[in-house]
Amino acid sequence: MSSNKLERTNDDIQYALSKLLNEIKDPRVQKGIVSITRVKTTGDLRYSKVWVSCLNLENEKEFLKGLKSASGWLRKQLGESLNLRYTPELVFEIDHSIEYGDHINQIIKTFTYNDDEV
């Protein structure tokens, strides 16, 4: 599959899954603000690795268990909304980049405020 088509497929999967995440009724998934940061699909469309970020996440393992239990339903809904030869199996990973960026932002703010006082 060409890289442009694969990039569009990744974007379509990310968009569709981000809408579907709000419909999951599992309480383990509804614990914070959830967003999909990136999707990478294999060239044969068999697997999609989905990076998920969740703010105010208390238990990462329970969150991943909730996503894994909902992955069958998500895959079915994804297959209905996208016109693909194969609906990829979803593999979820936690993305800590937003939390890390927030941490760096707090450090910069602290450093900037201390600099202004001098």
C-alpha positions in Angstrom: 0.0 0.0 0.0 1.4 3.4 -0.8 2.5 5.6 2.0 0.0 8.4 1.2 -2.9 6.0 1.3 -1.6 4.4 4.5 -1.3 7.9 6.1 -4.9 8.7 5.1 -6.0 5.4 6.5 -4.2 6.1 9.8 -5.9 9.5 10.0 -9.3 8.0 9.2 -8.9 5.4 11.9 -7.7 8.0 14.4 -10.7 10.2 13.6 -13.3 7.4 13.8 -11.8 6.0 17.0 -11.7 9.3 18.7 -15.5 9.6 18.1 -16.1 6.1 19.3 -14.2 6.5 22.5 -16.9 8.6 23.9 -19.5 5.8 23.4 -17.6 3.2 25.4 -19.6 2.4 28.5 -16.8 0.7 30.4 -16.1 2.7 33.6 -12.4 1.9 33.4 -12.2 3.9 30.2 -14.3 6.8 31.3 -12.0 8.0 34.2 -10.5 11.0 32.5 -10.0 13.0 29.4 -9.1 10.5 26.7 -7.6 11.3 23.3 -5.9 9.4 20.5 -2.5 10.9 19.7 -1.3 8.7 16.9 -2.2 5.6 14.9 0.2 3.4 12.9 -1.2 0.7 10.7 0.8 -2.1 9.1 1.0 -2.2 5.3 -1.3 -5.2 5.1 -3.9 -3.5 7.3 -3.9 -6.4 9.8 -2.9 -4.4 12.8 -3.1 -0.9 14.0 -1.2 0.4 17.0 -3.1 3.2 18.7 -1.5 5.5 21.1 -3.9 6.9 23.7 -3.4 9.7 26.1 -5.5 10.1 29.2 -5.3 13.0 31.6 -6.1 12.4 35.3 -5.4 8.7 34.8 -5.3 6.8 38.1 -4.6 3.2 37.1 -2.9 2.7 33.7 -3.3 -1.1 33.7 -7.1 -1.0 34.4 -7.5 1.6 31.6 -5.7 -0.6 29.1 -7.8 -3.6 30.2 -10.9 -1.6 29.6 -9.7 -0.6 26.1 -8.7 -4.2 25.3 -12.2 -5.4 26.4 -13.8 -2.8 24.2 -11.5 -3.5 21.2 -13.8 -6.0 19.6 -16.7 -3.5 19.6 -14.4 -0.7 18.4 -13.2 -2.9 15.6 -16.7 -3.8 14.5 -17.8 -0.1 14.5 -14.6 0.8 12.7 -15.3 -1.8 10.0 -18.8 -0.3 9.5 -17.6 3.3 9.2 -14.5 2.7 7.0 -14.4 1.0 3.6 -11.3 -1.1 4.0 -10.5 -4.6 2.7 -9.5 -5.7 6.2 -10.5 -4.1 9.5 -7.2 -4.0 11.5 -6.9 -5.5 15.0 -6.4 -2.7 17.5 -3.4 -2.7 19.8 -3.4 0.1 22.4 -0.4 1.8 24.0 -0.4 4.6 26.6 1.2 7.8 25.3 2.7 10.0 28.0 3.8 12.8 25.7 1.0 15.2 26.7 1.8 14.7 30.4 5.5 15.1 29.8 4.8 18.3 27.8 2.7 19.6 30.6 5.5 18.8 33.1 8.1 20.7 30.9 5.6 23.6 30.6 5.4 23.8 34.4 9.2 23.8 34.7 9.5 26.6 32.1 6.8 28.7 33.9 8.6 28.2 37.2 11.9 29.2 35.7 10.4 32.2 33.9 8.7 33.5 37.1 11.8 33.2 39.1 13.8 35.0 36.4 11.3 38.0 36.5 11.8 38.5 40.2 15.6 38.9 39.9 
